Amino acid sequence: DIVPRGHAIECRINAEDPAANFRPCPGKIEQIFAPGGYGVRWDSHAAAGYVVPPHYDSLVGKLIVHQPTRDAAIDTMLRALSELRVAGIRTTVPLHRDILGLSAFRNAEIDTKYVERWLAGGLSAREAARRAMDEVSGPVIAVALVLGAVFVPTAFVPGISGQFYRQFALTIAAST
């Protein structure tokens, strides 16, 4: 039998400006400080001096946390995001903090269409969450555990950054 143990959250940190329709923000990373601690992992190829190119994937790194409970995982991710420093370029860190700070997120009331509604309507993060609740009956948890493998649903937003699809930076997975 497969027994879920804890909760994991992954934030994909991209060199993009969420406030400007996820405009790519290529440039030189002047300084980078990765958070750490129990249940915190930073996966990245980037270091100080790395130049984020304008024509390729803007992923700077993945910040991943694992904790025994959903609330603990959210709290740990919020702390890790507040400690993460990427100087020299704009990143999606503020977007992650905004979304993780929503009570609707903490209560698993945001679905995978959240970002599409937010972008399409020029909505604030909070208004998009409110509209998400108007469209669903009951909480929607974007997590599925299938045959022992973790399925991580991800929303894709077409048309951002020219020809590229930009992956919504937040995925949630149940850890086994």
N, C-alpha and C positions, 0 to 999 in steps of 0.2 A: 504494500500500500504506500501511496505517496502522501506524505504529510507536509503541508506548507509550514515553513518556519520563518516568520518575520515578514517584513515589507522592505522593498527596495524602490528607490526613485532615482532616475537618471535624468540629468539636465544636460542637453547638448549645447555647449557654449560655442556660438558662431560669431564671426566677425561681421555682424550686421546690425543695423539700427532699427529696432522694432518701431520706434516713433516716426520713422520715415519710410513706412511700408517695407521694412526689412531690406532697405538699401544696403548693398555690400559695402563693407568698410575695410578695404584692403589697406595695408600699410605695415610699418615696422613695429613689432612688439618691443617696447622700450624696457619693460620690466614685467615679470610674471611671478606671482606668489600663489602657490597651490595650498589649499587648506589640507588639514590632516586630522587625525584622531580616530578613535574607535568607530569603525563602521563607515569610514570615509575613504573614497578612492578617487584619484585624479588620473585619467588616461589621456595622454596628449603627446604629440610630436613637437609641440611648440616650446620654445625657450626664448629668453631675452635675445634680441637680435634677429629673430625669425621674421621674415617678411611674408605676410599673408598676401597671396597673389590675387589679382583682380579677376582672373578668368577661370578659376577652379573652385572646388568646394571650399567654403569658408569656415569649416569646422576647425575650431581652435583646440577643443578638448571635450571630454565627457566627465562630468562630475557625478559620481555615483555614491549613494548612501544605502546602508542596510541597518535596520534596527528591528527589535522585537515587535513593535506596534506601528500602525500607520501614523499616529500622532507623533511618536518618537522619530520616525523617519522624516516627517515633514519638518519638525523642529531642528533636526540635525542638518537637513538640507538648507534650511534658512540660515543657520549658523555658518555652514560651509560657503554658501553664496556670499554672505557678508564678509567672509575672510578672503575670498578669491580676489586677486588683483591682477588685472591685465591692463597695463598702461601703454598708451600709444595708439590704441584703436578703440572703436566702440564695439560693444558686444551685446549679446542677448541676456546678460545677467539681470538687468532691471526687469525684463519681462518675466523671468522665472520667479523673481522675488514677488512681483505683483500677483501672479497666478497662485503661488504657494500661500500667499497671505490671505487669499479669499476664503471665507468660511464655507462657501460652496465647494471649494476644492477639498478642504479638510473633511467635509461631510460626504465626499464622493458624489457630488451632485453636478459635475461637469462632464459633458459627453465629448466624443471625438470630433464633433462639428463646431466646438466652441471657437476655435481660432478663425475658422471660415466666417462665422457670423460676426466676429469681432472685426475682422479685416473688411468684409463686405459692407458693413454698416458704419464704419468709422466709429465704432463703439469703444467706450472705456472697458477695461478688463471687468469691472464690476457689473456694468450693464450687460455685457455679453453673457456673464454668468447668470444674471437674472433671467434673461431671455431663454437661456438653455433650460432653466427650470420650468419656464412656461410651456416649453415644447415637449417635455417628457413627463410621464406619470411616475413619480417616485425617483429615487436616486439611481443614477447610472454609474456603474463602476467599470472603468475601461481596463479591466484586467480579466484574463482568461487563463486557466490552467488546463492544458490539453495533453493527456497521456504522459504526464510527467515533464513535459517540456514547457517552458515559459513562452507564451505568446504575448508579444508586446505590441499593442495597437498603436499606430502613429498616424496623425493627421498630416496630409500633404496639402500644400497650398500652391496651386498652379500659377504661373505667370509672374512670379516674383524673381527678381534678378535676371531678367531677360529669358534665356532659354532654359534656365535651370529651375527645377522644382526645389523649393526649400522645405526641408523637413521641420515640422513643428518640433521645437526643441525639448519637449517634455514628454517622456514616456514613463509609464508606471508598470511595474511587473511584480507579481507575487513570487517571492523567492522560495525555492524548494530546498 
